[in-house]
């Protein structure tokens, strides 16, 4: 059984496949054929409706009279910053695009079964709703591929826009549907943590990961915790994740660009395309989140730890902030945000290992930032339940240590008690 890490992105989609046998695990990034017949690690999240009403996906040429649809991933998650597109339209385009992805995977792996693990932009309060949306559109794509077109890719590509509208149904979310198709969904802010933590690439203590994507910036606040009896294993304990509805689209005003600009910007953006005013707003928004987070942490410290806040602030000084996602390659976006000021970038040194059969990915360090979410999503797990702890539990170990110390002091006072000197107390 293979596990497919599907990073369905606003600008581009990436796929990493985990292949496990009894003794080894290998990871490969799926490569897509572009218009020049060359292999690329990313597929543009674009659909073109041609003048004859057929649909083209991903790498599409500039067709006179063609209608180009993009940012449907933003709109399907009800992003307020996405351009004018109804939820129903966004769902249809997302289903068709994901159906194209499924046909792509089936062309490589045939009838072999695979589970799909995908990401969704979400904060800690809205993850259940976002999971339901992701499962629904993915299951709808499966239904279109397997039940409607019976795995006939040619028939799917030759269908007109009007035919696809008639043939497409939205599959309602249910736990049964989720298990039938083997779809797990994780917050995008969480997706890249497992390979980083498992390889000891992040310091213990409080950390922040900032994943800068096309439509959103996803932030995860977590600590490193230890489990395992015989051997030490580390895993991320998430306390909060947050999705800011501002990404490269917002920072570059990409929604105002014409089609040719978009085709040129499919792969990577550059610093010169960042709008300075929007950058200032963006940086302030992330700092505002950090300020709110720290204020909540201080509140829970005061409620449960009998030590001055100054001691907590010493723990928080110069904490790591890890940048990932396509936007992390732009230096201007790699800002420190107090108290997370030790900046780290996911690079080829972060997760380079013998598990990757294709070593060419390490020739371009920027690719590691772009592909990191797909890689994290491809690491197979038994379920998509994330045991998120509330911030009030952040200092549980410190509280327990004080409770133990208090009990020990109490026992010492009992041991030193002279009952002969205080007969009333002894009674």
C-alpha positions, -999 to +999 in steps of 0.1 A: +000+000+000+014+034-010+007+067+007+002+097-014+010+131+001-011+155-019-003+192-014-032+208-033-019+244-036-034+277-046-007+282-072+007+248-078+002+212-066+029+188-054+028+151-048+051+129-027+047+091-026+058+069+003+066+033-006+070+009+023+082-026+023+092-048+052+126-034+057+128+000+040+108+031+033+114+052+002+100+086-009+095+098-045+081+131-058+058+127-087+069+146-117+045+162-143+052+167-180+051+204-190+044+219-224+079+213-236+079+176-226+101+183-196+095+169-161+085+193-133+079+187-096+049+210-095+017+212-115+001+247-118-034+248-102-050+262-134-079+251-155-085+264-190-119+262-207-111+262-244-132+279-271-147+244-279-157+241-242-131+213-234-110+216-203-072+216-200-054+213-167-021+224-152+004+233-179-018+251-204-008+273-233-021+308-240-052+299-261-070+329-277-105+329-264-096+305-236-112+311-201-086+306-173-097+295-138-074+297-109-075+303-071-104+278-068-086+261-039-088+294-020-125+299-028-135+263-019-123+269+016-143+302+017-113+324+017-125+360+019-095+372-001-102+349-031-116+365-063-153+364-072-163+327-074-192+310-058-186+281-035-204+258-060-181+269-088-150+266-067-161+231-056-166+220-092-132+233-104-115+217-074-132+183-081-122+184-118-087+194-110-083+167-084-099+141-107-072+150-132-046+144-105-062+110-097-060+100-134-024+111-134-017+088-104-036+059-119-016+063-151+016+056-131+004+031-105-024+014-124-049-004-102-026-004-072-043+009-040-030+040-023-042+062+006-043+099+001-032+123+029-039+159+020-036+193+037-062+220+044-057+256+055-072+259+090-069+274+124-074+253+155-111+262+158-121+254+123-102+222+115-133+199+116-151+220+090-121+222+067-115+184+070-151+179+059-146+201+029-114+184+019-128+149+022-160+159+003-142+173-027-116+145-028-144+118-025-163+136-053-132+135-075-129+097-068-166+092-077-161+111-110-130+090-119-141+056-108-179+055-110-188+080-137-159+077-161-148+042-150-112+052-151-114+063-187-090+093-188-096+100-225-134+103-220-128+126-190-106+149-210-129+150-240-159+159-220-173+194-224-177+219-195-215+214-198-212+176-197-189+178-166-214+201-148-242+175-154-220+145-143-205+160-112-221+154-078-209+166-044-203+136-022-214+147+014-189+142+041-192+111+063-167+090+083-177+061+061-168+079+029-135+090+045-126+054+052-139+040+019-115+062-001-087+063+025-085+101+028-067+117+058-067+155+062-042+175+082-038+213+088-013+226+064+006+242+093+011+208+108+021+188+077+058+195+075+065+190+112+069+152+113+101+149+091+117+178+109+110+165+144+118+129+136+152+138+124+160+161+154+162+192+132+143+214+157+153+224+192+132+213+222+110+240+238+085+263+221+087+266+184+068+283+155+065+270+119+054+294+093+043+279+059+040+306+033+017+294+005+000+310-025-033+318-008-026+314+029+001+315+055-003+287+080+013+289+114+018+261+140+029+266+176+043+234+192+068+218+215+089+187+211+079+158+234+094+124+240+077+091+238+089+055+238+102+033+266+132+015+252+143+041+227+138+078+226+114+090+200+103+126+196+071+140+182+055+175+178+029+184+204+008+210+188-009+236+210-022+260+184-024+264+146-036+293+127-043+302+090-038+337+079-058+345+047-028+362+031-001+345+010+018+352-022-014+362-040-020+390-015+016+400-013+021+402-051-014+414-060-015+383-083-052+385-087-047+417-107-023+401-131-033+390-166-030+355-178+005+357-193+018+371-160+004+341-142+020+317-166+054+333-160+049+332-122+037+296-119+069+283-105+085+309-082+079+345-072+107+370-066+113+398-041+107+425-067+071+413-071+063+419-034+041+450-027+058+469+001+027+483+016+011+448+017+043+433+031+041+457+060+005+447+067+014+410+064+043+412+088+022+431+113-006+405+111+019+377+120+034+397+148-001+404+161-008+366+162+025+361+181+016+389+206-018+373+212-002+339+216+024+351+241-002+370+261-022+337+264+009+318+275+017+344+301-019+343+314-017+305+319+018+308+335+004+333+361-026+310+368-005+278+375+032+285+381+043+301+414+073+319+397+077+354+383+068+360+347+105+371+341+114+334+344+090+325+316+103+353+294+138+338+298+124+305+285+109+324+255+139+344+246+152+338+210+129+309+202+131+292+167+109+303+139+110+278+110+100+290+075+087+267+048+065+268+017+071+285-016+072+320-001+100+311+023+125+314-005+119+351-006+142+368+019+119+397+027+093+372+041+118+356+065+111+380+093+117+374+130+086+378+151+093+384+188+100+362+207+105+338+178+137+354+163+160+325+156+152+321+119+155+287+102+147+278+066+138+243+055+166+233+031+181+202+015+202+197+047+170+195+067+157+163+053+183+150+029+185+112+033+190+079+016+152+075+016+149+096-015+156+077-047+157+109-068+187+129-056+181+157-082+157+174-057+188+184-037+204+203-065+179+232-060+175+241-023+144+261-031+126+230-041+129+216-006+109+245+007+082+241-020+080+203-016+082+201+022+044+200+028+039+172+003+068+152+019+053+156+054+019+146+042+033+114+026+045+100+059+019+073+066-001+074+098-030+053+111-054+082+114-056+120+110-064+127+146-041+154+160-039+155+197-039+192+201-034+203+237-049+235+251-024+262+261-033+258+297-015+224+296+017+239+284+032+240+319+019+207+332+054+193+339+064+225+358+032+224+378+037+187+387+073+194+398+060+221+422+034+197+435+060+171+441+083+196+458+054+208+480+045+172+491+082+165+498+084+196+520+052+186+538+066+151+545+098+166+559+078+188+582+059+157+594+092+138+599+106+166+621+074+169+642+079+162+679+046+149+692+058+150+728+060+188+725+025+192+711+001+167+726-030+185+713-018+184+677-009+147+680-044+139+693 
